[in-house]
């Protein structure tokens, strides 16, 4: 068969290919490419060799990541954050945690936390060591409380105190109220413990004189106990449970029933820890996040909790039904507190930038009208009455701590305090001590600022070389004047006591 005749285009193409090959050969391009390819396949030689001892093991723990806020880096906030930092968790975030409890990715412990029924304390327990010592300690305190053995001690203590209304002490709902020398508060190394993993959102002392037991709730749904005075033979005195599938938003324990403690979470669950029955019973399961929880000092059967966007619900634990529900705020309710001398008067703080005082006898009768509305420029993280009820203190993200006094709390003082904690730690909440003199609030320098109602400013700061984290949430022991618990976002609890 005769070969086909090339076209003019094909002939010129072949000539160009031949000419290019001759040029590459002259430049030795192919040889250099081959050498380069061989060098990339050879194993790299180390310029320095290190001999690893067989006795040493590789580190398996997660590396520590240091995070710094825009403010500490000297960077101005963008437009999305200039209007105000979000709270620790919002309802959108809490709804994300509502996974399918039967999901393969969930551990058996987490699956049980989603159950709409009782969970035994044994099933909720997270550590290998026995929790029998804790159960016995709580039951022992509860029995002594019923027998009123501690009441006589309290009465004798109060009779021995002298002074005027602010510098003396009185007994309100079995809570000791008295003065304290803040400069005498010290932090000892043996009063520090990491009770839970992760960020602590709530800390409470069990209201008893027979033991120092701190209870905390973290962002993972864990509830931790620390028996501060536990014997060395009992271990570290720390016990960890996982009764909830979402961040703990409230802890409520009544001194008249120490064996029963309520806890709430952002998943909409409220559980009752019944130590006598060794159960975490499900008291309430709603469709919206529960952001705050409280009990009236004179009513252990009613629960007050903030649900969803500004709704306050009253739940009767005896009947298992809601007795009242009111829309009090535009956004979530962060704290609920009652006036000690008149528990019909209640105060709430909200992310909508307000703190309100309510008369429970009138709420819902002529609409939800507050006796007084206090306005801040940004979210109000807390509002608490002083021990005598004469003062009200608010803590806001607008860098102000409000002090209010007078018959209708008309006298107002705003004290500047840097409340910008950043998103990786819990918001600051200022609490009262054991009289009307001082408000305790954390600062970003790992200290505790003390605001005086007399000087209307930060008059002292508690600091210690043992304080390695920023204290955010606090509780004053109800029966031990000067015993102050501070909790951090690293799961630590620091207990200050008089020296």
C-alpha positions as CSV (number, residue, x, y, z in Angstrom):
1,X,0.0,0.0,0.0
2,X,1.5,3.4,-1.0
3,X,2.3,5.7,1.9
4,X,0.0,8.7,2.3
5,X,1.4,12.0,1.2
6,X,1.9,14.5,4.0
7,X,0.2,17.8,3.9
8,X,2.2,21.0,4.2
9,X,1.0,21.5,7.8
10,X,2.1,18.0,8.9
11,X,5.5,18.4,7.2
12,X,6.2,21.7,9.0
13,X,5.1,20.2,12.3
14,X,7.5,17.2,12.0
15,X,10.4,19.6,11.1
16,X,9.7,21.7,14.2
17,X,9.7,18.6,16.4
18,X,13.0,17.5,15.0
19,X,14.6,20.9,15.4
20,X,13.4,21.2,19.1
21,X,14.8,17.7,19.9
22,X,18.2,18.8,18.5
23,X,18.1,22.0,20.6
24,X,17.3,20.1,23.9
25,X,20.0,17.5,23.2
26,X,22.5,20.3,22.8
27,X,21.5,21.8,26.1
28,X,21.4,18.4,27.9
29,X,18.0,19.1,29.2
30,X,16.9,15.5,29.4
31,X,20.0,14.5,31.3
32,X,19.4,17.2,33.9
33,X,15.7,16.2,34.3
34,X,16.7,12.6,34.9
35,X,19.1,13.5,37.6
36,X,16.6,15.8,39.3
37,X,14.0,13.0,39.3
38,X,16.4,10.5,40.8
39,X,17.4,12.9,43.6
40,X,13.7,13.4,44.7
41,X,13.3,9.6,45.1
42,X,16.3,9.2,47.4
43,X,15.7,9.2,51.2
44,X,16.7,12.4,52.9
45,X,19.6,12.3,55.3
46,X,19.4,14.0,58.6
47,X,22.1,16.5,59.4
48,X,21.6,15.6,63.0
49,X,20.6,12.3,64.6
50,X,18.7,11.9,67.9
51,X,18.7,8.7,69.9
52,X,15.5,8.0,71.6
53,X,15.7,6.1,74.9
54,X,13.4,3.0,74.9
55,X,12.4,3.9,78.4
56,X,10.7,7.2,77.4
57,X,7.2,7.2,75.9
58,X,5.8,9.5,73.4
59,X,3.4,12.2,74.7
60,X,-0.2,11.4,74.0
61,X,-1.9,14.2,75.7
62,X,-3.6,17.0,73.7
63,X,-1.2,20.0,73.3
64,X,-2.2,23.1,75.2
65,X,-3.4,25.9,72.9
66,X,-3.0,29.4,74.2
67,X,-5.9,31.6,73.0
68,X,-5.8,35.3,73.3
69,X,-8.7,37.8,72.8
70,X,-8.7,40.6,70.3
71,X,-8.3,43.0,73.2
72,X,-5.1,41.5,74.6
73,X,-3.7,41.4,71.1
74,X,-4.4,45.0,70.5
75,X,-6.9,44.3,67.7
76,X,-10.1,46.3,67.5
77,X,-13.3,44.2,67.4
78,X,-15.0,43.8,64.0
79,X,-18.6,44.9,63.3
80,X,-20.0,41.5,64.2
81,X,-18.7,41.8,67.8
82,X,-18.9,45.5,68.4
83,X,-22.6,45.3,69.3
84,X,-21.9,43.0,72.2
85,X,-20.4,39.6,73.0
86,X,-22.8,36.7,73.0
87,X,-23.4,34.9,76.2
88,X,-21.5,31.7,77.1
89,X,-24.0,29.6,75.1
90,X,-27.1,30.6,73.2
91,X,-30.2,28.6,72.4
92,X,-28.9,27.9,68.9
93,X,-25.8,26.3,70.3
94,X,-27.8,24.3,72.8
95,X,-30.1,23.0,70.1
96,X,-27.0,21.7,68.2
97,X,-26.3,19.4,71.2
98,X,-29.7,17.7,70.8
99,X,-28.3,14.8,68.8
100,X,-30.0,11.5,68.3
101,X,-29.4,9.6,71.5
102,X,-29.1,6.4,69.6
103,X,-26.3,7.8,67.4
104,X,-23.3,5.5,67.1
105,X,-21.1,8.4,67.8
106,X,-22.5,8.9,71.3
107,X,-21.0,7.0,74.3
108,X,-23.3,4.9,76.5
109,X,-22.9,7.5,79.3
110,X,-24.0,10.3,77.0
111,X,-26.9,8.3,75.6
112,X,-28.2,7.8,79.2
113,X,-28.0,11.5,79.8
114,X,-30.6,12.0,77.0
115,X,-33.0,9.5,78.5
116,X,-36.4,10.9,79.4
117,X,-36.5,9.0,82.7
118,X,-34.6,8.4,85.8
119,X,-30.8,7.6,85.7
120,X,-29.2,5.8,88.6
121,X,-26.3,7.6,90.3
122,X,-24.2,4.5,89.5
123,X,-24.9,4.7,85.8
124,X,-24.2,8.5,85.8
125,X,-21.0,8.1,87.7
126,X,-17.9,8.9,85.6
127,X,-14.9,7.6,87.7
128,X,-13.7,4.2,88.9
129,X,-13.5,5.0,92.6
130,X,-16.6,4.4,94.7
131,X,-18.9,7.3,95.5
132,X,-20.2,5.6,98.6
133,X,-18.3,8.1,100.9
134,X,-20.0,11.0,99.2
135,X,-23.5,9.5,99.5
136,X,-22.9,8.7,103.2
137,X,-21.6,12.2,103.8
138,X,-24.7,13.9,102.2
139,X,-27.1,11.6,104.0
140,X,-25.4,12.2,107.3
141,X,-25.7,16.0,106.9
142,X,-29.3,15.6,105.9
143,X,-30.1,13.6,109.0
144,X,-28.4,16.1,111.3
145,X,-30.3,18.9,109.6
146,X,-33.6,17.2,110.3
147,X,-32.7,16.6,113.9
148,X,-31.9,20.4,114.1
149,X,-28.6,19.6,115.8
150,X,-26.9,22.4,113.9
151,X,-29.7,24.9,114.6
152,X,-28.6,25.3,118.2
153,X,-25.0,25.9,117.1
154,X,-26.2,28.6,114.8
155,X,-28.4,30.2,117.4
156,X,-25.5,30.3,119.9
157,X,-23.2,31.8,117.3
158,X,-25.6,34.5,116.4
159,X,-26.3,35.3,120.1
160,X,-22.6,35.9,120.6
161,X,-22.3,38.5,117.9
162,X,-22.7,42.2,118.5
163,X,-22.9,45.3,116.3
164,X,-25.3,47.4,114.3
165,X,-27.5,46.3,111.4
166,X,-24.7,46.1,108.9
167,X,-21.8,45.0,111.2
168,X,-23.8,42.5,113.3
169,X,-25.5,39.4,112.0
170,X,-28.9,37.9,111.7
171,X,-30.5,34.7,110.7
172,X,-32.4,34.7,107.4
173,X,-33.8,31.4,106.2
174,X,-31.2,29.6,108.4
175,X,-28.4,31.5,106.6
176,X,-25.7,33.2,108.7
177,X,-25.3,36.9,108.0
178,X,-22.3,38.7,109.3
179,X,-19.3,41.0,108.7
180,X,-15.9,39.9,107.5
181,X,-12.4,41.4,107.2
182,X,-11.8,40.9,103.5
183,X,-8.0,41.4,104.0
184,X,-8.0,38.3,106.2
185,X,-9.2,36.0,103.4
186,X,-6.4,33.7,102.2
187,X,-6.0,30.9,99.6
188,X,-4.1,27.9,100.8
189,X,-2.7,25.3,98.4
190,X,-4.8,22.5,100.0
191,X,-8.0,24.4,99.2
192,X,-7.5,24.1,95.5
193,X,-8.9,21.2,93.3
194,X,-9.8,20.5,89.7
195,X,-13.3,19.1,90.2
196,X,-14.5,18.8,86.6
197,X,-13.1,18.9,83.1
198,X,-13.8,22.1,81.1
199,X,-15.6,25.3,81.9
200,X,-17.5,25.7,85.2
201,X,-20.9,27.5,84.8
202,X,-22.2,27.1,88.3
203,X,-20.7,26.6,91.8
204,X,-22.6,26.0,95.1
205,X,-21.8,25.0,98.6
206,X,-24.2,22.5,100.1
207,X,-26.0,24.5,102.8
208,X,-24.8,22.6,105.9
209,X,-22.6,23.3,108.9
210,X,-21.5,19.7,109.1
211,X,-19.3,19.5,105.9
212,X,-17.7,21.7,103.3
213,X,-18.9,20.2,100.1
214,X,-18.7,22.3,96.9
215,X,-20.9,21.3,93.9
216,X,-20.1,22.5,90.3
217,X,-21.7,22.1,86.9
218,X,-19.7,22.4,83.7
219,X,-20.4,22.9,80.0
220,X,-20.3,19.2,79.2
221,X,-23.3,18.3,81.4
222,X,-21.2,17.0,84.3
223,X,-22.0,17.6,88.0
224,X,-18.9,17.4,90.3
225,X,-18.7,17.2,94.1
226,X,-15.7,18.1,96.2
227,X,-15.7,17.1,99.8
228,X,-13.1,19.6,100.9
229,X,-12.6,18.0,104.3
230,X,-12.4,14.4,103.1
231,X,-9.8,12.2,104.9
232,X,-6.7,11.2,103.1
233,X,-7.8,7.6,103.2
234,X,-10.9,8.6,101.2
235,X,-8.9,9.9,98.3
236,X,-9.1,13.4,96.9
237,X,-12.8,13.8,97.9
238,X,-13.8,14.5,94.2
239,X,-16.8,12.7,92.6
240,X,-18.0,13.2,89.0
241,X,-21.4,12.5,87.5
242,X,-22.8,13.0,84.0
243,X,-26.6,13.3,84.4
244,X,-27.1,15.9,81.6
245,X,-26.3,16.0,77.8
246,X,-25.7,19.8,77.7
247,X,-24.2,22.6,79.8
248,X,-25.4,22.9,83.4
249,X,-27.3,26.1,83.8
250,X,-28.4,25.9,87.4
251,X,-27.9,24.1,90.7
252,X,-30.5,24.5,93.5
253,X,-30.3,22.8,97.0
254,X,-32.6,23.7,99.9
255,X,-31.1,23.5,103.4
256,X,-34.3,21.8,104.6
257,X,-33.7,18.9,102.3
258,X,-30.0,18.3,101.7
259,X,-30.5,14.9,100.2
260,X,-32.4,16.4,97.2
261,X,-30.7,18.7,94.7
262,X,-32.0,20.1,91.4
263,X,-29.9,20.7,88.3
264,X,-30.9,22.1,84.9
265,X,-29.2,22.1,81.5
266,X,-29.3,23.9,78.2
267,X,-31.0,20.9,76.6
268,X,-34.2,21.7,78.5
269,X,-33.9,19.0,81.2
270,X,-34.3,19.5,85.0
271,X,-33.2,16.6,87.1
272,X,-33.6,15.9,90.8
273,X,-30.6,14.2,92.4
274,X,-32.2,12.1,95.2
275,X,-29.3,10.8,97.3
276,X,-31.6,8.6,99.4
277,X,-32.8,6.7,96.4
278,X,-29.5,7.1,94.5
279,X,-31.3,8.5,91.4
280,X,-31.2,11.4,89.0
281,X,-34.9,11.7,88.4
282,X,-36.2,13.6,85.4
283,X,-38.4,16.4,86.8
284,X,-39.0,18.5,83.6
285,X,-38.2,18.1,79.9
286,X,-39.0,21.1,77.7
287,X,-38.6,22.0,74.1
288,X,-36.5,25.0,74.8
289,X,-33.2,25.6,76.7
290,X,-33.3,26.2,80.4
291,X,-30.9,29.0,81.1
292,X,-31.3,29.6,84.9
293,X,-32.8,27.8,87.9
294,X,-33.7,29.0,91.4
295,X,-35.8,28.1,94.5
296,X,-37.6,30.5,96.9
297,X,-35.9,30.2,100.3
298,X,-39.3,29.4,101.9
299,X,-40.7,27.0,99.3
300,X,-38.6,23.9,98.5
301,X,-41.3,22.4,96.2
302,X,-41.5,25.2,93.6
303,X,-38.8,25.6,90.9
304,X,-38.4,28.9,89.1
305,X,-36.5,28.7,85.8
306,X,-35.8,30.8,82.8
307,X,-36.7,29.1,79.6
308,X,-36.1,30.0,75.9
309,X,-36.3,33.7,75.1
310,X,-37.3,35.5,78.3
311,X,-39.9,33.0,79.6
312,X,-40.1,32.4,83.3
313,X,-41.8,29.2,84.4
314,X,-42.9,28.1,87.9
315,X,-42.9,24.3,88.3
316,X,-44.6,22.4,91.2
317,X,-42.3,19.5,92.0
318,X,-45.1,17.7,93.9
319,X,-47.6,17.6,91.1
320,X,-45.1,17.6,88.2
321,X,-47.0,20.5,86.6
322,X,-46.4,24.1,85.7
323,X,-48.3,26.4,88.0
324,X,-47.4,29.6,86.2
325,X,-45.5,30.9,83.1
326,X,-44.8,34.5,82.2
327,X,-42.9,36.2,79.4
328,X,-40.7,38.6,81.4
329,X,-37.9,39.5,79.0
330,X,-37.1,39.7,75.3
331,X,-34.1,37.4,75.6
332,X,-32.8,34.7,77.9
333,X,-33.0,35.0,81.7
334,X,-29.6,34.6,83.2
335,X,-30.3,34.7,86.9
336,X,-33.3,34.6,89.3
337,X,-33.1,35.8,92.9
338,X,-35.5,36.4,95.8
339,X,-35.5,39.2,98.4
340,X,-34.5,37.5,101.7
341,X,-37.1,39.3,103.9
342,X,-39.9,39.2,101.4
343,X,-39.7,36.3,99.0
344,X,-42.7,37.6,97.0
345,X,-40.2,40.1,95.5
346,X,-38.0,38.6,92.8
347,X,-35.3,40.0,90.5
348,X,-34.2,38.7,87.1
349,X,-31.3,39.6,84.8
350,X,-31.4,39.1,81.1
351,X,-29.4,39.2,77.9
352,X,-31.8,41.9,76.6
353,X,-29.8,44.4,78.7
354,X,-32.2,44.8,81.6
355,X,-32.6,43.6,85.2
356,X,-36.1,43.7,86.6
357,X,-37.7,43.6,90.1
358,X,-41.1,41.8,90.2
359,X,-43.9,41.3,92.8
360,X,-45.0,37.7,92.3
361,X,-48.4,38.6,93.7
362,X,-49.0,40.9,90.8
363,X,-47.2,39.3,87.9
364,X,-49.8,38.1,85.4
365,X,-52.7,39.9,87.0
366,X,-52.4,43.1,85.0
367,X,-49.8,41.9,82.6
368,X,-46.1,41.3,83.3
369,X,-45.2,44.8,84.6
370,X,-42.0,45.1,86.6
371,X,-41.8,47.1,89.9
372,X,-38.5,48.5,88.5
373,X,-36.5,48.1,85.3
374,X,-32.8,48.7,85.4
375,X,-31.2,49.2,82.0
376,X,-27.6,48.5,80.9
377,X,-26.1,49.0,77.5
378,X,-25.4,45.4,77.0
379,X,-26.4,42.0,78.5
380,X,-26.9,41.7,82.2
381,X,-25.3,38.6,83.5
382,X,-26.5,38.7,87.1
383,X,-28.8,40.5,89.5
384,X,-28.7,39.6,93.2
385,X,-30.2,41.1,96.4
386,X,-27.9,41.7,99.3
387,X,-28.2,39.5,102.5
388,X,-30.5,42.1,104.1
389,X,-32.3,42.9,100.9
390,X,-31.5,46.6,101.2
391,X,-29.2,46.6,98.1
392,X,-29.3,45.1,94.6
393,X,-26.2,44.4,92.6
394,X,-26.1,43.9,88.8
395,X,-23.2,42.8,86.6
396,X,-23.3,43.7,82.9
397,X,-21.2,43.2,79.8
398,X,-21.1,47.0,79.5
399,X,-18.3,47.0,82.0
400,X,-20.5,48.2,84.9
401,X,-21.5,46.8,88.2
402,X,-24.7,48.5,89.4
403,X,-25.5,49.2,93.1
404,X,-29.0,50.1,93.9
405,X,-30.6,51.0,97.3
406,X,-33.6,52.8,98.8
407,X,-37.2,51.8,99.4
408,X,-37.7,51.3,95.6
409,X,-34.0,50.9,94.7
410,X,-34.1,54.3,93.3
411,X,-30.6,55.2,94.4
412,X,-28.2,54.1,91.7
413,X,-24.4,53.9,91.5
414,X,-22.6,52.5,88.5
415,X,-19.1,51.2,89.3
416,X,-16.7,50.7,86.4
417,X,-15.3,47.1,86.2
418,X,-13.8,45.4,83.2
419,X,-16.3,42.6,82.6
420,X,-15.0,41.6,79.2
421,X,-14.0,38.0,79.8
422,X,-13.8,36.8,76.2
423,X,-15.6,33.8,74.7
424,X,-13.4,31.1,76.1
425,X,-14.3,31.7,79.7
426,X,-17.6,32.2,81.6
427,X,-19.0,35.7,82.1
428,X,-18.3,37.5,85.4
429,X,-21.1,37.5,87.9
430,X,-20.7,39.6,91.1
431,X,-22.1,38.1,94.2
432,X,-22.7,39.4,97.8
433,X,-20.7,38.1,100.7
434,X,-22.2,37.7,104.2
435,X,-23.4,41.3,104.8
436,X,-24.3,44.4,102.7
437,X,-20.7,45.7,102.6
438,X,-19.1,43.9,99.7
439,X,-19.6,42.5,96.2
440,X,-17.1,39.9,95.0
441,X,-16.3,39.6,91.3
442,X,-13.5,38.1,89.3
443,X,-11.0,40.0,87.1
444,X,-8.8,39.1,84.2
445,X,-5.7,39.3,86.3
446,X,-6.5,36.1,88.1
447,X,-7.8,37.9,91.1
448,X,-11.1,38.7,93.0
449,X,-12.1,42.3,93.1
450,X,-14.1,43.5,96.1
451,X,-16.5,46.4,95.5
452,X,-17.5,48.3,98.6
453,X,-21.0,49.7,99.0
454,X,-19.6,52.4,101.2
455,X,-16.7,53.5,98.9
456,X,-18.7,52.6,95.8
457,X,-15.5,51.4,94.1
458,X,-13.1,48.5,94.0
459,X,-11.5,48.8,97.5
460,X,-9.5,45.5,97.6
461,X,-8.4,42.6,95.5
462,X,-7.8,39.0,96.6
463,X,-4.7,37.6,94.9
464,X,-2.5,34.6,95.5
465,X,0.4,32.9,93.9
466,X,-1.6,29.7,93.9
467,X,-4.3,31.3,91.6
468,X,-3.4,30.0,88.2
469,X,-6.7,30.7,86.4
470,X,-9.3,33.4,86.1
471,X,-12.2,33.1,88.6
472,X,-15.6,33.7,87.0
473,X,-18.3,32.2,89.2
474,X,-18.6,32.4,93.0
475,X,-20.5,31.2,96.0
476,X,-20.3,32.4,99.6
477,X,-20.7,29.6,102.1
478,X,-24.2,30.2,103.7
479,X,-23.0,29.1,107.2
480,X,-19.3,29.9,107.3
481,X,-18.6,33.6,107.2
482,X,-15.5,34.2,105.1
483,X,-15.5,30.9,103.2
484,X,-15.7,31.9,99.5
485,X,-15.6,29.5,96.5
486,X,-14.4,30.7,93.1
487,X,-14.6,28.6,90.0
488,X,-12.8,28.8,86.6
489,X,-13.1,27.8,83.0
490,X,-10.5,25.1,83.6
491,X,-12.6,23.2,86.0
492,X,-10.7,24.4,89.1
493,X,-12.3,25.5,92.4
494,X,-10.4,27.8,94.8
495,X,-11.7,28.2,98.3
496,X,-10.7,31.4,100.2
497,X,-10.9,31.3,104.0
498,X,-10.1,33.6,106.9
499,X,-6.5,33.3,108.0
